[in-house]
């Protein structure tokens, strides 16, 4: 096979019929890989004339000055705000930040961690929800544990099941519960939830917190009240479309992320539904843009930049202990004009 320009690691993995993470491990030489898999990867790399990224290799020589940040979606204002906090602390300490985008694909997250290990980054930060996936957790642990034993520092933002690393946890569950309590005070008794994939721990925590808050007042959510889509603006638009198609009678709709609420607001308007006159709408995160919507969005505010700052500070000051540290940051309900007291009919 002739070499071609811009051959990527993903191309090698596809030709070798292995995962992206396995291809990365073989070519970076970071961990032992089964011999037959190693031979397939090396053969595919040779056939494709694959050349590792020269810029990344150059950065490896300055590893003590670099921090790798792996996030789900850099276009999401949530991650942009958290990354800003990371970069502020990194800048104060003379560190270069390398940012990787996983598009919420577990395999990409593992592969990026493997690459950062090979480049000997002094710290790795995982920004964003963990996955409810034991296979992913085991594979990620297999990458992180030898990295930490070798002196690398790791910190994560949000809850990551089974990872024994320093963690900054926004209080997603309590925040969603508090939002439910506020909506109940406004007189709402019929709810719908626009949910991201429940394979994400953040989605589960927010959904469970909201459900718990409603249940305390005798209001129950069923599967027919939950509309699941991608954890994005377009996902919120699609989920709201499903809600409308189902002719759901909710007087209050909770989107588990502000970006989903933004999409939902558009879908509701296109269907001729007025917010909050016909239906109240609330989100979660308090990304800056929601204050400028019409109407401004009720949400659960998180200290987004502070999440990033705290994660970077944990990585820089690892303390030398063997026990993982957890820093919890509170969430606060912010009532705005997108929610209103339920009108009696």
N, C-alpha and C positions, 0 to 999 in steps of 0.2 A: 504494500500500500504506500502510495507516495505521500510525503509530508505536505501539509497545507498550512497556511498562515492561521494564527489565532487558535491553535489547538488548545483545548482546555482540559483540566483535570476530569471534568464530567465526561468529555469525549473518551478519555482513557478508560474510565470506569465502565462506560457503556459497552465499549468494544470488548473489554475483559470480562463483562458480565459479573461485575462485583459492585458493591456499594461505593459511594463516593468516599466514605470514611476509610474503607479498606484500601482503596487506591491511594488515598493520602498517606496512610500509614506505611505502605510499601515504598512510595517514592520519597517520603521524608525520613524513612528509617527510624521512626520513633518507637515502634513496638514490634514484637515478634508477630509475624503473620504466617499462617499455614503455607508450606512450601509450594503447593500446587497453585494457590491463589497468587502468591508472590510471582511465580513464573508467568502466569497469565497477564498480570499487570505490567511486568517488565517487558513482555513481548508486545503487548498493545502499545505501550509507550514508545518502543523502538519503531514499530510499524508506522505510528502516527508522527514520528519525529517530534514527540512532545518535549518542550523545553520549559522547566519551571520558571515562574515569574521572576525576572531578574531584579525587579524593584524589591520584591519581598525578600529575596536572598540578600540583597544589600542591607535591608533593614535588620536582618538577623545579626549582622556584625555590630549593630548598635543596640543590642537587645536590652541592655540595662536601662535604656532610655525610652522603651516602648511599652504601651499598654494596649492589649487587644480588647475591643468591646464588641460583643456579638449580640445583635438585637434582632427582633422579628421583622420589623418593617420601618425603615428609616423615614419613609414618607408620612408615617403616622405622627401627628403632633405630640402624642404621648411620649414616644421614643425620642423625638427631637428634643423635647424639654428635659428628659432624663439625661440624654447624652450631653446636653449643655452643662448640666451640673457636673458630670464626670470630667468634661474638658476644662472646666474652670479650675477644679482641684489639680488636675494633671498639669495644667499650664503653670500654676503656682509652684509646682515641684519640678518644672523643667522636663516634663515627659511628653513624648509624642503618642497620640492616640490613633490606632488603626481601627476602623469601623467596618464590621461585616454584617451583611443583611441576610437572614435565613429564609425570609418569606414564610415563616412559621413551618418550615420543613425540618423535622427532627434530625434527619440524616445530614442535612447541611450544617446544623449546629455542631454535631459531633465532628464533622470534617473540618470545620473552621477551628475548633479547639485543637485538633491534631496538627493543623498547619501552624497555629500559634505556638504550640509546643516546639515544633521543629525550628521555628524562628527564634526560640528562646526569649519570648516576650517576658518581661519581669512580672506582669500581672495579666490575668484574664478576668473580664467582667461579663457575666451573662445577664442581659437586661431584658426582662420580659417573662411571661408565664412559663412555668414548667409544663411538662406533658404528663398526662395520666397514662403512662406507658412504661412498664417495668423493663422491657427490652432496651428502650432508649436510655433509661436511668442506669442500667448496668453498663451499657456501652460508653456512656458519658463518664461514669465513675472510673472505668478502665483507662480513660484518657487523663482524667484530672488527678487521680491518686499519685501516679508516678511523677507527674508534673509538680505536685505539691511537695512530694518527698525530695525532689531535686531543688527545692528552694523557690519554686514559683508560688505566687499568691493568687488566690481565687476569691471572688465575691460575686453574689448574685442579687438581683432585684426581683422580688416576688417569691412566691412559695415554690420550691422545687423538691418534690417528694424524693426521699431516700438519698439526696446529695448531702454529704457531710462537709459543708462549706459555710463560710460566713455569709449571712443573709440580711438584706434590708427588706422588710416586709411591710407593704402598705396594708392598712387594716381593711381589706376588701369586704370581708364578711360583716364586720360590725358596721361599716359604712352603709352597705346595702340594707341591713336590718334597720338602721336609723332612718333611711329614706322611706322604707315601707311604713314605718311608724308615722312619719310626717304626712304621707299620702292618706293614711287612715284618718288622721286628724282633719284632713280636708274633706272627709266624708266619702271617699271612694271605696267601693266594695267589689267592683268588677275590674280585674286586672289582666293585662297581657304582658309578656316579656319577650323582647327581641334579644335572642341569645346568640353568642358566638359558639364555636364548636365546644362541646362539653368534654373534649379530650384535653382542654387547657385548664390548668388549676385555677387561674384567675377567673375564668368564666364560672367554674363550679363554685368557687367561694362567693362570688357576687350573687349567683342564682340561689344558693343555699341560704345566704344571709337574708335576701329579700323574702324568700319563702318562709323562713323562720319568723321574720317580723310580722308577716301577714297572719301566719298560723296562730300566733299569740292572741290575735283578735278574732279567731274563728274563721278566717278567710283562707280557703284552700286553693292552691294552684294545681291544675291537672295538666297532663301532656298536651291537651288541646289549647292550653293557654300560653304555651311556649313555642316560639317560632325561631328556629335555628338557622343561621346562615353564617357566612364568613365574618370575621371580626374586623370589618372595614365599613367605610361609608357605603359602598355598593351592597355589602351584605345587609346593612340596615335598611336600605331601600328595598331590597328583595324580600326581607322578612316582613316589612310593613305591607308590601304588596300581597304577601300570603295572608296576613292578618285581614286585610280588606277583602280579599277573595273569599275568605272563610266567613265573612259577615260577622266577625267577632264583636261582641257588645261591650268591650272594655271601655270604661270611662277614663282609665289611666294606663298609659303604656310606659314600661320601663325598658330602656335600651341599656345593655350592660356595659356599653362604652359610648362616650360622646360621639365618636366618629360614626357609630351606628345610628345614633339619634339624629345626626345631621342628615343622613340618607333617608331616615324615616320621616323627618319633617317634610322633605321634598315630596315623598310618595303620598303623604297625607294631603298635602296641598293640591297635588295633581288630581286627587280623587275628590276634591271639593270639601275636605274635612278641615275645619278651622281649629287651630291650637291657640289657646286652651278651651275655646268656647264649646267645641264638640268633643274634644278628647284632650286630656292633659298628657304631657310628654316629659320624661325625665331621663337623664343620662348618668354617666359616671366618669370621673377623672378631672373635670374642669380644665380642659385644654383652653388656651386663650381665646380662640375664635368663637366659642359658644356664648361669650358675653355680648358679641356683636350680632348674633342672629336676631331675627324678628319672628317671634318674640325671643328674648334671651332665655337660655336653657337652664332649667332647674337641674342640678347635678350634685354629685358627691365629690367634693374637692379633695385632691391629694396634693401634697407638696412635691410636685414632680421634680423640680431641679434639686431639691434637697435629697430625694431618693438617690439621684446620681452622685451627689456630693458624698453622701454617707457611704455608698458602695466603694467609691474611690478611696475614701479615708480608711475604710476597713482593709482594703487591699494594701495600702501603704503602711499601715500600722497593724501588722498581723499578730503582734503580741507574742509570737513564739509558742503559743499554747497549742494543745492538741484538740481542745474542745471547740466546736463551732460556736460563733457568736451570732446572735440575732438582735437586730435593731428594729423595733416596730414603730411605724410612723402613723399617726392618727388620720382618720378621714372625717370630713365635716360636710354635712348637708347644707347646700346653698340654694335657697328658694328664690326662683326668678319667675318671670311672667309666663313661662310655658306650662305652668301648672296653676290650677285654680280650684276653688272649692266646688265640689260637685253640685251641679244644678238639679234640683228636684223636678221631675217631669210627671 
